[in-house]
Amino acid sequence: MTKIDIVSGFLGAGKTTLIKKLLKEALADTKVVLIENEFGEIGIDGGFLKEAGIEIKEMNSGCICCSLVGDFGASLKEVLDTYSPERILIEPSGVGKLSDVMKAVQDAMADREVALNSAVAVVDACKCKMYIKNFGEFFINQIEHAGTIVLSRTDKLSEEKLAACVEMVREHNAKATIITTPWDALEGQDILETIEGAKDLEAELMQEVMRKHEEHQHHHHDGEGHECCHHEHDEHEHHHEHGEEGHEHHHGHEEEHDHDHECCHHDHEGHHHHHHADEIFTSWGLETPSVYSKEEIEHILEELDKEEEYGLVLRAKGMVPSTDGGWIYFDYVPEERNVRSGKPDVTGKFCVIGSKLKEDKLAALFQK
């Protein structure tokens, strides 16, 4: 199965630089074909497969680079038949609509062992506002249809201007992952994993909490022979909302829990007390480019112990840029917390999982 990844971006956004980083740091051992789709523009001289509308540009690091100058569908099929690549990266023209490229790929995929793996939009954070205003139709189309939006030149912006850029992007795409960390601080593999959706903090934490929950669902007996409570699992629903400086995503998982108490309580007469049925696991998350000090993170984690204020927090984790130029990672379980240094991530992010979470209070606590 050949994976097809589309890396779009407005003129000069930096998509070629991003592709070179991915080829060098994440795809060096992969059989890759890079297609520069110029929609009819012939940018180079060359004769290989010319009759099929394909011009070979260069071959290096195991990557075959070519430009399609004829019918897109026919050319794509020719590339697949000729090279049988593991992955195809498509770099559309800077003024191309991402939706058009996606449709062209899907039309060419019929009866082929290929999959449209991802659609990426590279956005120059310094020019985001100007491009939305002056080139809205093309620029916004790329943002709207991207699964991952990679901001370039974020190191040249203040924290406030970067937050404003993220907010503008969110107005046109509420669900995409936005990479805000400067590329030089990231490994290409981290970027690729994010593009492919492999780095999902919320999913990771929810699995951890559910695994612990499952372990306590087995029937145990106390000294008097009483069985522990057993709860059933329902489906979960997803909610997405906008944050002022980042992306808040809320996922309500209809999972019952038993607080920190592993078994149901019994009174002196041996009566069985079940926890309320409306106690469910929920999660709250925030993505933000904001910078935090270690003291601010430690204060946030201390606050999470206050169940009356924020709900019952069972687990929290995050990674954010630090005021000292590094990154802060943290883990939290009730009355236990760990704050440490870590490597840069694609964007700052938090995730909190618990019961009866007061999301407005959590948002006020975490947001700057």
C-alpha positions as CSV (number, residue, x, y, z in Angstrom):
1,M,0.0,0.0,0.0
2,T,1.5,3.3,-1.1
3,K,0.9,6.3,1.2
4,I,0.3,9.6,-0.4
5,D,1.0,12.8,1.5
6,I,0.1,16.2,0.2
7,V,2.2,19.1,1.4
8,S,0.6,22.4,0.3
9,G,1.5,25.9,1.2
10,F,1.2,29.4,-0.2
11,L,4.1,30.8,-2.3
12,G,7.2,31.1,-0.1
13,A,5.6,29.5,3.0
14,G,8.5,27.0,3.3
15,K,7.0,23.8,2.1
16,T,10.1,22.7,0.2
17,T,12.2,23.3,3.3
18,L,9.8,21.2,5.3
19,I,9.8,18.4,2.7
20,K,13.6,18.3,2.7
21,K,13.6,18.0,6.5
22,L,11.1,15.1,6.4
23,L,13.2,13.3,3.6
24,K,16.4,13.7,5.6
25,E,15.2,13.1,9.2
26,A,12.2,10.9,8.9
27,L,12.1,9.1,5.5
28,A,15.8,8.4,4.7
29,D,15.2,4.7,4.7
30,T,11.9,4.8,2.8
31,K,11.3,4.4,-1.0
32,V,9.9,7.9,-1.7
33,V,8.8,9.7,-4.8
34,L,8.4,13.5,-4.5
35,I,6.0,15.0,-7.1
36,E,6.1,18.7,-7.7
37,N,2.8,19.4,-9.3
38,E,3.1,22.6,-11.2
39,F,-0.2,22.3,-13.0
40,G,1.2,22.5,-16.5
41,E,4.3,24.5,-15.8
42,I,7.5,22.9,-17.1
43,G,10.2,24.0,-14.7
44,I,13.1,21.7,-15.9
45,D,14.6,20.0,-18.8
46,G,14.7,16.2,-19.0
47,G,13.5,13.3,-21.1
48,F,12.7,10.4,-18.7
49,L,9.1,9.4,-19.0
50,K,8.5,12.7,-20.8
51,E,5.8,11.1,-23.0
52,A,3.8,10.5,-19.8
53,G,4.1,14.1,-18.7
54,I,6.8,13.3,-16.0
55,E,10.1,15.2,-15.8
56,I,12.7,13.7,-13.5
57,K,14.3,16.5,-11.5
58,E,16.9,14.8,-9.3
59,M,17.6,11.6,-7.4
60,N,19.2,11.8,-4.0
61,S,19.0,10.1,-0.6
62,G,16.9,7.4,-2.2
63,C,14.2,9.9,-3.2
64,I,13.0,10.2,-6.7
65,C,12.0,13.8,-7.4
66,C,9.9,14.7,-10.5
67,S,7.5,17.2,-11.9
68,L,4.2,16.4,-13.4
69,V,3.6,18.5,-16.4
70,G,0.7,16.6,-18.1
71,D,-2.5,15.0,-17.0
72,F,-2.2,14.6,-13.2
73,G,-4.1,11.3,-13.0
74,A,-2.2,9.6,-15.8
75,S,1.1,10.8,-14.5
76,L,0.4,9.6,-11.0
77,K,-0.4,6.2,-12.2
78,E,2.7,6.1,-14.3
79,V,4.8,6.9,-11.2
80,L,3.1,4.1,-9.2
81,D,3.6,1.6,-12.0
82,T,7.2,2.6,-12.7
83,Y,8.6,2.9,-9.1
84,S,6.1,1.1,-6.8
85,P,7.1,3.6,-4.0
86,E,6.3,3.1,-0.3
87,R,5.3,6.8,-0.1
88,I,4.6,9.6,-2.5
89,L,4.9,13.2,-1.4
90,I,3.0,15.7,-3.5
91,E,4.1,19.4,-3.4
92,P,1.4,21.3,-5.2
93,S,1.8,24.7,-6.9
94,G,1.7,27.5,-4.3
95,V,-1.5,28.9,-5.7
96,G,-3.2,25.5,-6.0
97,K,-6.3,24.7,-4.0
98,L,-5.6,21.9,-1.6
99,S,-9.2,20.5,-2.2
100,D,-8.5,20.3,-5.9
101,V,-5.3,18.3,-5.3
102,M,-7.0,16.0,-2.9
103,K,-9.8,15.3,-5.4
104,A,-7.3,14.7,-8.2
105,V,-5.4,12.1,-6.0
106,Q,-8.7,10.4,-5.0
107,D,-9.8,10.2,-8.6
108,A,-6.5,8.7,-9.6
109,M,-6.6,6.1,-6.7
110,A,-9.3,3.9,-8.2
111,D,-8.3,0.3,-8.4
112,R,-4.9,1.1,-6.9
113,E,-3.2,0.0,-3.7
114,V,-2.8,3.6,-2.5
115,A,-4.1,5.6,0.4
116,L,-4.3,9.4,0.9
117,N,-2.4,9.4,4.1
118,S,-2.4,13.1,5.0
119,A,-3.0,16.6,3.8
120,V,-0.7,19.3,5.2
121,A,-0.8,23.1,4.9
122,V,2.4,25.1,5.5
123,V,1.6,28.6,6.7
124,D,4.0,31.5,7.1
125,A,3.0,32.7,10.6
126,C,4.5,36.2,9.8
127,K,2.2,36.7,6.8
128,C,-0.9,34.8,7.9
129,K,-3.1,37.9,8.4
130,M,-2.0,39.5,5.1
131,Y,-2.5,36.3,3.1
132,I,-6.0,35.7,4.5
133,K,-6.9,39.2,3.6
134,N,-5.4,39.4,0.1
135,F,-5.4,35.8,-1.1
136,G,-8.3,34.4,0.8
137,E,-9.8,32.0,-1.7
138,F,-6.6,30.0,-2.2
139,F,-5.0,30.5,1.2
140,I,-8.1,29.7,3.2
141,N,-8.9,26.6,1.1
142,Q,-5.5,25.2,2.1
143,I,-6.2,25.8,5.8
144,E,-9.7,24.4,5.6
145,H,-8.8,21.1,4.1
146,A,-5.6,20.4,6.0
147,G,-5.4,17.7,8.7
148,T,-2.2,19.3,10.0
149,I,-1.2,22.9,9.7
150,V,2.6,23.6,10.1
151,L,3.4,27.2,11.0
152,S,6.8,28.4,9.6
153,R,8.9,31.3,11.0
154,T,7.3,31.2,14.4
155,D,10.6,32.1,16.0
156,K,10.3,35.6,14.5
157,L,7.0,36.3,16.3
158,S,6.2,37.4,19.8
159,E,4.1,35.1,21.9
160,E,1.1,37.4,21.5
161,K,1.4,37.6,17.7
162,L,1.8,33.8,17.4
163,A,-1.3,33.3,19.5
164,A,-3.2,35.7,17.2
165,C,-2.0,33.7,14.2
166,V,-3.2,30.4,15.8
167,E,-6.6,32.0,16.5
168,M,-6.9,33.2,12.8
169,V,-6.1,29.7,11.6
170,R,-8.6,28.2,14.0
171,E,-11.4,30.4,12.6
172,H,-11.1,28.3,9.4
173,N,-10.2,24.9,10.8
174,A,-11.2,23.9,14.3
175,K,-9.9,20.4,14.2
176,A,-6.4,20.3,12.6
177,T,-3.3,19.9,14.6
178,I,-1.2,23.1,14.5
179,I,2.5,22.8,14.8
180,T,3.8,26.1,16.4
181,T,7.3,25.1,17.5
182,P,10.2,26.4,15.4
183,W,11.3,23.6,13.0
184,D,15.0,23.8,14.0
185,A,14.0,22.6,17.5
186,L,12.1,19.6,16.1
187,E,13.1,16.3,14.7
188,G,11.6,15.4,11.3
189,Q,10.3,12.2,12.8
190,D,8.3,14.1,15.4
191,I,6.7,16.2,12.6
192,L,5.9,13.1,10.6
193,E,4.3,11.4,13.6
194,T,2.2,14.4,14.2
195,I,1.1,14.6,10.6
196,E,0.1,11.0,10.7
197,G,-1.8,11.4,13.9
198,A,0.4,9.1,15.9
199,K,1.1,11.6,18.7
200,D,-2.3,12.0,20.4
201,L,-1.8,13.0,24.0
202,E,-5.4,12.6,24.9
203,A,-5.7,9.1,23.5
204,E,-2.6,8.1,25.3
205,L,-3.8,9.3,28.7
206,M,-7.3,8.0,28.2
207,Q,-5.9,4.5,27.5
208,E,-3.8,4.7,30.6
209,V,-6.7,5.7,32.8
210,M,-9.0,3.1,31.2
211,R,-6.3,0.4,31.7
212,K,-6.1,1.1,35.4
213,H,-9.9,1.2,35.5
214,E,-10.2,-2.2,33.8
215,E,-7.7,-3.7,36.3
216,H,-10.1,-2.7,39.1
217,Q,-13.1,-4.1,37.3
218,H,-12.2,-7.7,38.2
219,H,-14.1,-9.0,41.2
220,H,-12.1,-8.8,44.4
221,H,-13.3,-9.6,47.9
222,D,-12.6,-7.8,51.1
223,G,-12.4,-9.5,54.5
224,E,-16.2,-9.8,54.8
225,G,-16.6,-11.3,51.3
226,H,-18.1,-8.2,49.8
227,E,-17.5,-7.8,46.0
228,C,-16.1,-4.6,44.6
229,C,-18.4,-2.5,42.4
230,H,-18.4,-3.2,38.7
231,H,-19.3,-0.6,36.1
232,E,-20.3,-0.9,32.5
233,H,-18.8,1.1,29.6
234,D,-20.8,3.2,27.2
235,E,-19.9,4.9,24.0
236,H,-18.1,8.3,24.0
237,E,-18.9,11.5,22.3
238,H,-16.6,14.3,21.1
239,H,-16.9,18.1,21.4
240,H,-14.6,20.7,19.8
241,E,-14.4,24.3,20.9
242,H,-12.1,27.2,20.3
243,G,-9.8,28.6,22.9
244,E,-8.5,32.2,22.8
245,E,-4.9,31.2,22.4
246,G,-5.1,27.7,21.3
247,H,-7.4,24.8,20.5
248,E,-9.5,23.3,23.2
249,H,-10.8,19.8,22.5
250,H,-13.2,18.1,24.9
251,H,-14.0,14.4,24.7
252,G,-16.7,13.1,27.0
253,H,-16.1,9.4,27.6
254,E,-19.1,7.7,29.1
255,E,-16.9,5.7,31.5
256,E,-17.8,5.2,35.1
257,H,-15.1,5.3,37.7
258,D,-14.6,4.8,41.4
259,H,-12.5,7.8,42.4
260,D,-9.3,6.8,44.3
261,H,-11.4,4.2,46.1
262,E,-10.9,0.8,44.5
263,C,-13.8,-0.9,46.2
264,C,-17.3,0.3,47.2
265,H,-17.6,1.4,50.8
266,H,-19.4,-0.6,53.4
267,D,-20.9,0.7,56.6
268,H,-20.6,-1.1,60.0
269,E,-23.6,-3.3,59.1
270,G,-22.1,-4.5,55.9
271,H,-24.4,-2.5,53.6
272,H,-23.2,-2.0,50.0
273,H,-22.8,1.6,48.8
274,H,-22.3,2.1,45.1
275,H,-20.8,5.2,43.6
276,H,-23.2,7.4,41.7
277,A,-24.0,6.4,38.1
278,D,-23.3,9.9,36.8
279,E,-19.7,9.7,37.6
280,I,-18.0,9.5,34.2
281,F,-14.5,9.9,32.7
282,T,-14.2,13.0,30.7
283,S,-11.2,14.8,29.2
284,W,-10.2,18.4,28.6
285,G,-7.4,19.5,26.4
286,L,-5.6,22.6,25.2
287,E,-3.1,23.3,22.5
288,T,-1.2,26.6,22.9
289,P,2.0,28.3,21.9
290,S,2.1,30.2,25.2
291,V,5.3,30.1,27.3
292,Y,5.2,29.0,31.0
293,S,7.7,29.2,33.9
294,K,8.3,26.1,36.1
295,E,6.7,28.0,39.0
296,E,3.5,28.6,36.9
297,I,3.2,24.9,36.0
298,E,3.8,23.8,39.7
299,H,1.1,26.2,40.8
300,I,-1.3,24.8,38.2
301,L,-0.6,21.2,39.4
302,E,-1.1,22.2,43.0
303,E,-4.5,23.7,42.1
304,L,-5.6,20.4,40.4
305,D,-5.8,18.8,43.8
306,K,-8.9,21.0,44.6
307,E,-11.7,18.7,43.5
308,E,-14.4,21.3,44.5
309,E,-12.9,23.8,42.2
310,Y,-12.0,21.8,39.1
311,G,-13.7,18.4,39.5
312,L,-11.9,15.1,40.3
313,V,-8.7,15.1,38.2
314,L,-7.4,11.5,37.9
315,R,-4.6,12.2,35.4
316,A,-2.9,15.2,33.7
317,K,0.0,15.5,31.4
318,G,1.5,18.2,29.3
319,M,4.5,19.8,27.6
320,V,5.0,23.5,27.0
321,P,7.7,26.0,26.0
322,S,9.5,27.3,29.0
323,T,10.5,30.9,29.8
324,D,14.1,29.7,30.1
325,G,14.2,28.7,26.4
326,G,13.7,25.0,27.0
327,W,10.6,22.9,27.4
328,I,8.7,21.8,30.5
329,Y,7.1,18.4,30.8
330,F,4.8,17.5,33.6
331,D,2.8,14.5,34.9
332,Y,0.0,14.6,37.5
333,V,-2.0,12.1,39.6
334,P,-3.8,13.1,42.7
335,E,-1.4,14.5,45.3
336,E,1.6,13.5,43.2
337,R,3.3,15.5,40.5
338,N,6.4,15.6,38.4
339,V,7.8,18.6,36.6
340,R,11.0,18.2,34.5
341,S,12.8,19.4,31.4
342,G,12.1,17.7,28.0
343,K,12.7,18.0,24.3
344,P,10.7,20.4,22.2
345,D,7.3,19.2,21.0
346,V,5.4,20.3,17.9
347,T,3.2,22.7,20.0
348,G,2.5,23.3,23.7
349,K,-0.3,21.0,24.9
350,F,-2.1,19.9,28.1
351,C,-4.6,17.1,28.7
352,V,-6.6,16.5,31.9
353,I,-8.8,13.4,32.5
354,G,-11.2,12.9,35.4
355,S,-14.8,13.1,36.5
356,K,-17.2,16.0,36.5
357,L,-14.4,18.3,35.2
358,K,-15.2,22.0,35.4
359,E,-13.9,22.9,32.0
360,D,-14.3,26.6,32.3
361,K,-12.3,26.6,35.5
362,L,-9.6,24.4,33.9
363,A,-9.4,26.7,30.9
364,A,-9.0,29.8,33.1
365,L,-6.3,27.9,35.1
366,F,-4.2,26.8,32.2
367,Q,-4.6,29.6,29.7
368,K,-2.4,32.7,29.7
